Amino acid sequence: MGPNARRRRGRRRPGRTAGGYREYSAGDIRRIFHVESLRSLGLSLHQIGRALEDPAFTASELVSNLIQWTEGRLAREAELLERLRVIDAAAPTGWQDILRVVELMREFDSTSAARRQQAVLTESDPHVAGALRWVLAPSRW
């Protein structure tokens, strides 16, 4: 079944006038506006169908879910922005520099201490390696 057939499934078919034009009832028009309103909030057609057909559906639950989804998306975008700023601060001169910074960031974000230490040990620039060792060394205070 193709995407158009899936989309049509569950959709109401309007009647036709004597001239062959589609004839929508007031309920059809209301449903179209509901669908378009929910689409503007970012819902998929599947989610919209469920919302319109499910008697237990509540608008407040939908809004709450959309807030959670949006907050998660914003957090991921903020993390991406911070990572881009870190890369920009490293003043990369080419793709190799960018890829190396991304690789180091990934290794330092690892929950594995061994992986973080390996990142320090494999750094070829002695100045960078020294700074990384200093940062990862246990506090002597």
Summary of the structure (lengths in Angstrom):
residues: 141
radius of gyration: 27.0
end to end distance: 67.4
largest distance: 89.0
contacts: 272
relative contact order: 0.04
helix: 67%
strand: 3%
